[in-house]
Amino acid sequence: MDFQKLTEYRNQQNRFAQRIGMALEEIRPGYARVVKTVDADDANPLGVPHGGVYFSMSDNACGSAMASYGYMAVTLNASYQFFRSARVGDHLTAEAREIKHGKTVSVYEARVTNQDGILLGTGTFTFFQLDQKIEL
């Protein structure tokens, strides 16, 4: 698997990620990293990023880690814990690591941190691997 091509493919094909300004930065077997700078459009009524920003970054990172095996996959289940709020202008990173890779069902953990390495949230995501290869 050419991970550079896979990274480019996922960034080009994920229109939702493009819309909210997140990008896949690195992918390797069972691991992926997604980045985003928080802007004013990400804020909730409290003026801090909506929790959906962290969740979406985590889902993207975990799905990308799952894609490192060369197959399309869909999220079956997710659980998320929010710890701290970021601020507009903060640079966020979501890192996904594999917990268990199965024949069709796999589990990943994501951690979202800010530019200072402060943990903002964690999530556990379960994926179902489709019988559809990723064509690069």
LINHUFEN-V6893 format. One record per backbone hydrogen bond with DSSP energy under -0.5 kcal/mol. CO is the residue of the C=O (numbers start at 1). NH is the residue of the N-H. E is the energy in kcal/mol with one decimal. If there is no record, write none. Layout:
# LINHUFEN-V6893
co:CO nh:NH e:E
co:CO nh:NH e:E
This chain:
# LINHUFEN-V6893
co:1 nh:3 e:-1.0
co:2 nh:6 e:-2.2
co:3 nh:7 e:-2.4
co:4 nh:8 e:-2.3
co:5 nh:9 e:-2.8
co:6 nh:10 e:-2.7
co:7 nh:11 e:-2.2
co:8 nh:12 e:-2.4
co:9 nh:13 e:-2.5
co:10 nh:14 e:-1.4
co:13 nh:15 e:-1.3
co:14 nh:18 e:-2.0
co:15 nh:19 e:-2.4
co:16 nh:20 e:-1.9
co:17 nh:21 e:-0.7
co:17 nh:22 e:-2.4
co:18 nh:21 e:-0.8
co:21 nh:37 e:-0.5
co:23 nh:25 e:-0.5
co:23 nh:35 e:-2.7
co:26 nh:33 e:-2.5
co:28 nh:31 e:-2.6
co:30 nh:98 e:-1.7
co:31 nh:28 e:-2.4
co:32 nh:96 e:-3.0
co:33 nh:25 e:-3.1
co:33 nh:26 e:-1.5
co:34 nh:94 e:-3.1
co:35 nh:23 e:-2.4
co:36 nh:38 e:-0.5
co:36 nh:92 e:-3.6
co:38 nh:89 e:-2.5
co:39 nh:42 e:-2.1
co:40 nh:43 e:-1.4
co:42 nh:50 e:-2.9
co:44 nh:47 e:-2.3
co:48 nh:44 e:-3.1
co:50 nh:53 e:-2.2
co:50 nh:54 e:-0.6
co:51 nh:55 e:-2.4
co:52 nh:56 e:-2.7
co:53 nh:57 e:-2.3
co:54 nh:58 e:-2.5
co:55 nh:59 e:-2.8
co:56 nh:60 e:-2.4
co:57 nh:61 e:-2.5
co:58 nh:62 e:-2.8
co:59 nh:63 e:-2.7
co:60 nh:64 e:-2.1
co:61 nh:65 e:-2.3
co:62 nh:66 e:-2.3
co:63 nh:67 e:-2.0
co:64 nh:68 e:-0.7
co:65 nh:30 e:-0.9
co:65 nh:68 e:-0.8
co:66 nh:69 e:-1.5
co:67 nh:70 e:-2.6
co:70 nh:134 e:-2.7
co:72 nh:130 e:-2.5
co:74 nh:128 e:-2.8
co:77 nh:126 e:-2.8
co:79 nh:124 e:-2.4
co:81 nh:122 e:-1.9
co:87 nh:90 e:-2.4
co:90 nh:38 e:-2.9
co:90 nh:92 e:-0.6
co:92 nh:36 e:-1.9
co:93 nh:95 e:-0.5
co:93 nh:113 e:-2.5
co:94 nh:34 e:-2.6
co:95 nh:111 e:-2.0
co:96 nh:32 e:-1.5
co:97 nh:109 e:-2.8
co:100 nh:102 e:-0.6
co:100 nh:107 e:-2.8
co:104 nh:129 e:-3.7
co:105 nh:102 e:-0.6
co:106 nh:127 e:-3.0
co:107 nh:99 e:-3.0
co:107 nh:100 e:-1.8
co:108 nh:125 e:-2.8
co:109 nh:97 e:-2.7
co:110 nh:123 e:-2.2
co:111 nh:95 e:-2.4
co:111 nh:113 e:-0.5
co:112 nh:120 e:-3.3
co:112 nh:121 e:-1.3
co:113 nh:93 e:-2.4
co:114 nh:117 e:-2.2
co:118 nh:114 e:-1.5
co:120 nh:83 e:-3.4
co:120 nh:84 e:-1.5
co:121 nh:112 e:-2.8
co:122 nh:81 e:-2.9
co:123 nh:110 e:-2.8
co:124 nh:79 e:-2.1
co:125 nh:108 e:-2.7
co:126 nh:76 e:-3.4
co:126 nh:77 e:-1.4
co:127 nh:106 e:-2.1
co:127 nh:129 e:-0.5
co:128 nh:74 e:-2.1
co:128 nh:130 e:-0.5
co:130 nh:132 e:-1.1
co:132 nh:72 e:-2.8
co:133 nh:135 e:-0.6
co:134 nh:136 e:-0.7
